[in-house]
Amino acid sequence: QLSAGLEKGESIIDIAKRIDNIFQFSEDYRSRRIAQTEVIGASNDGIIRAYQEAGMEAKEWLTARDERVRDSHRIDGQVVGITEDFTTGLGNRLQYPGDRGSGAPPEDVINCRCRVLPVKKKG
């Protein structure tokens, strides 16, 4: 259902409805949290792959820049090589915001709203 929703370009709310139809969580927020976590991670993963194919040499962490950004993600502007890891405020290493394959604990991945930007090498 996640893939189907992503392929159709559905919003996080629409994908959350798909999830809720499968699991029927008693708490409304759970489906939205799952959808947001999965969409952000998959989106950033795809973006990194596209940047690599385009020959980008570095990437930058971009937060949502609001009061809800978690303390460990207040690394807005951190720039690393395209294949290097970002280091969060908790000391976890992530290839991109929402990187579930990194082994980072849930508090550094779940419900992340951050994005990754391309950085051109100067010169």
N, C-alpha and C positions, 0 to 999 in steps of 0.2 A: 504494500500500500504506500510505503514511503516513496519507492521508486516511481510508482504510477503517478503519485501526486507531483513529484519533482518534474517528471517528464511532461506533465500537463501545465507546468508553471503555476501550480496552485499556491495560495498563500499558506503561511504557517497555520492559520486558523482552520483552513480547509483540510490540511493534512492532519491536524489534530482531530478533526471530526472523523476522518478515516480510521485513525488509531482508536478512537473511542468506540467506533462501531465494532471493532475487533475485540478489545479488552473490556469495554464497559466499566471503566474505573468509577469508583464512587466519588472521587475527588475530581472536580472539573479541571483543575490546573495540571494534573498529571499528563494528560494527552498533549496539552500545549507544550509542556516542558520537554517531553520526548520529541515532539515535532521540531521545536526550535533547536534543540541540541543536535538532532540528526541533520537538519537542513543546513545549519551553520557549518558543522563539520564537513559535510559532503561538498558544500559550496566552496569552502576554503581549500579543501583538498583538490577539487577540480581547477580552481584558480591557480594554485601553485603549479600544477601540471602544465597548464597553459602558459604560465610565465616561463617555465623551464623550456618548453618547446619554442617559445618566442626568443629565447636567448637572454632573458633577464638574468642579471648576476646577483641581485639582492632583493630583499623583501622587507616590508615595514609593518609593524603591528599597529592597528588602528582600533581604538576603543569606541564605544558609542558616545563617549564624551558627555556623560550625564552623571547625575548623583547616584545612579544605580550600578555603576561599574564597580565590580568587586575589587577590593584592595589588591589582591594578587595580580590583577590584570591592569593595574595602573602603570603599564609599561608603554603607553602610547608613544609612538615615535621610535621605539627600539628597532634598529636596523641590523640584519644579519645576512650572511650569504644565502643564496637561494636554496642551498642544500643543508644549511646549518639550522640549528634549533634556536628558537626564542627561549629565554629563561624568564619564567614568571616570578612574581614576588614571593612565591612559596619555594622557589628554587627548582621547580619542575621544568623539564625541557619538552617543548612542543614544536613540531614542524610548522604548525599553523593553529590559530584559535579553533578550539573544538576538536583537536587531534585526539581521538579516542584510542588510537593505536600506540600512543606514546607511553602508556603505562602510568600517566599522571592520575592522581586521585580524583574522584568525582567532583570535589569542590573546585577544581581547576578546569573542569571541562563542561559539566552539566549546566545548561541554561546560559551558556556564553553567547554574547551578542557582538563580539569583536570580529574584525575583518583583517585581511592581509592585503597590502598594496604592493605594487611593483616599484622597484627603485632602479633607475638607470645609473649606470656607472658614469661618473664624470670623466670628460675628456674625449 
